[in-house]
Amino acid sequence: MKRIFKDYRNITDKHMLLIREKYPKGFSDSDLTTIKTSDGDYLDVLEIPTSDALYLIRITHDLLCLIEDFNLNMDFSDELEPASKGRNED
């Protein structure tokens, strides 16, 4: 399986949807994997497996802002639970 590194500069809507699909309620530090680069640096990544590749998406402050903006601009209204029937309308 191919390992593909992604950064916020080259992430697409496809990758954003993969993140949303794997972590529908968001992700936390415990979901991150720390890997060591060939330069000896360490990166925090989200591992997103697909049928043909393992995406290693580098998590940075800029990416977190991009994900937040993406989620705000998407229409997820079909995923919301219906309001309870006994609720009083004002």
JOPEBEL-V193848 format. One record per run of one state. SS is the DSSP state (H for helix, E for strand, L for the rest). FROM is the first residue (numbers start at 1). LEN is the number of residues. If there is no record, write none. Layout:
SS FROM LEN
SS FROM LEN
This chain:
L 1 1
E 2 5
L 7 1
H 8 3
L 11 2
H 13 10
L 23 6
H 29 3
L 32 1
E 33 4
L 37 5
E 42 8
L 50 3
E 53 6
L 59 2
H 61 13
L 74 3
H 77 3
L 80 11
